[in-house]
Every structure is written in C-alpha cells, then in structure tokens.
Amino acid sequence: MQNLRNVLPIIYPNLRNIRQLSSFHAAPNPEHKDADTLPTGQPELDKLYSKLEIELRGVDPTVLKSYSWFATTAAEHMGIEVGECWALKKAHHDRMTLLRCVHIFKKHRVQYEMRTYFRYMNFHKLTGSTLDTFLEYIERNIPEGVALKDPFGNGE
C-alpha cells in the first residue's frame, strides 16, 4: 500500500488525497478546561466538542443521501446526538468550453459541465475519543465520488 502511495503522485501529479478535497467543523465546548491546566497527578481528560458540522460534496445526490443516512445511523449506534441534516437545492455548475479540434475550426466548440452537490450534517455533544473514532469510521467507508472536508484543517 505504501508503494502505491509513493508511485501514484509520480504517475498522476494532479492526484490529491480525498481529505484534501474534503469540510468538517468541530467547535470545542467553551465550558471545558484544557488538560494542560490540570495537575500532573490526575489523568488527562477527554476534550469535549459541542458541535461537529460535516460538509459532503459529490457528483450524485442519491449517493450523498445514502451516505448521510449511513453516517447518521452509525452515529446513533455510537450514542452520538444527531442534529440537522440538509442539502442545498441546486448544484454548483462548472462549465468549460473547449475547441473541438485544437489545430483548426475555431467556430466548432464543445462544452463540458461538472455538477457538484452539497450535503451538510450536524452532530452534537461529542468527546475527543468518540469524535476520532467516528470520523475515522465514516472516512474509511466513504463511497466513490464523495468528498469530506477536514474539520481541523490538517490537510492530511
């Protein structure tokens, strides 16, 4: 697997990791104190998060709906409070017009269109270990054509 990760960027220089394309936003609970302020004799406490917002992007709205159902069901089984899940009504359209032939016939053109659909999910009242486990589980089971945004901006 490591060899494949080293070879793919050489063959495809524009290939990016799914987490780079992908938007989570996790807001820490302001009432919770950091573990750094605790005396050294006490064990380190888990960080508490009041809200986790996940942004999904994809090319097929039915796949996004199915994946959001999967993620919310997994959250319910893990005891995570599921908040609002919604989707934008319209897709984002990227259109590109190119010449049909590069050498001649400038008046003959072809137009390509890429549609990107968005879906948002909110989860409430998570601990740090539950958040890590949940994110790893849903990231490992992400279907083709769906991207998540990293909630912490790590760029991994």
N, C-alpha and C positions, 0 to 999 in steps of 0.2 A: 504494500500500500504506500509506503514511504517513497519507493522508487517511482511509482506512478505520479505522486505529488511533485517530485523533482523534475520529471520528464515533461509533464503536461504544459507548464509555463514556457518551456523551450519551444514546443511544437505550436502551441496556441498562445501568443503573447498577450492577447486581449482577454483571456480567460480569467475570471475573477471568482473568488470564493463566494458561496451563497450568503454568508454572513455579511460580506461587504455590501451586497446589494440590499440586504435586508435591513423595522423600526420598532424597537421596544422603548418604552419609557417607564422606568421604575422610580417612584418617588419615595424616599425614606420617610418614616414616621418621625415628625419633629419632636414628639414627646420622649422618644427613646434616646438614652445616652450612649455615647460611643464606648466600646470595650477598652479603649486606651485610658479612660479616666478611672477604671476600676483598680482596686488594689491587686497586687500580684498574687495574693493567696487565693483569690476567687477564680473560678474557671471563666473563660471567655464566653460572653453571651452572644446569642444569635442576633443579627441585625434585623429590625422589623421594617417592613415596607407596607405602606398604607394602600398603595395602588400600583398596578402593573398594566401598562397600556401596550398592546401589541398591534403593529401595523402589518398587514399581509398584502402583498402585491402579486398579481398573477394575470395570466392571459385568458383564463376561462373562469367565469363567475360561478359555475356549478362546482368546480374543483375547490374554489375558495370557500364556498358554503359548506361543502362536505368536510374540509379540513378544519373549519371553525367549529363544526359540530364535534369532530374528533377531539379538538383541544379543550372544549368546554366539558365534554364528558370525562376526559382524563382529569381535568381539574376537580370535577365533582367527586371522582373516586379518590383523589388525594386529599379531599377535605378543604379545598380552596374555594373561597366565596367568589362566585362568577358574577360579574357586573353586566353592563350593557354590551351587546354585540351588534354592530350595524355595518352597512355597506353604503358607499356612495352610489347614487342612482345612475350616473353617467360615467363612462370610462374615459380615461385620458387618451387622446389620439395623437400619435406621432406620425406625420405623413412625410414621405420623401419622394421627390420627383427626380427621375434619372433619365438620361438619354437611352433609347433602346439599343442603339449602336454607338460605341464611343468614337468611331472614326468619321462618320458622315451622317447625314439626315438629322439635322438639329430639330426639325419640327416633329419628329416621331419620338414621343416620350412615354414612359411607363411610370405609374405611381404606386408606391407601396405604403401600407398603413399598418401600424403596430398599435393595438389596443391594450391598455393596462387597466385592470380593475383593482380596486382597493377594498379592504375589509378591515375593520377595527374591532378589537376585543379588549375588555377591561376585566381585571381580576383584583380583588381587594383582600387586605389583611394577610400578608404572606410573611413568613420568616425567611432569613437568608438561605438556610439549607433547603427549605421547600422550594424556594424560587429557583435555586441552582438545579435541583432535581427536575422540576417541572420544565424549565427551559431546555435542559439537555434532552429530555424525553420528546418534547414536541419538535425540537430541531432535528433529532435523529429520524423522525418519522415524517419529514416534510416531503410532499409529493413533487413530481416533476412540474415545472412551470410556476412554482410558488416561491416567493422570497420573503424573508423576515428581516426587519431592521433590528440591529443590535441595540438593546436598551441602554447599555452603558458606554457605547461609543468606542469599544476596544478595537474595532477594525480587524478582528481575527477572521 
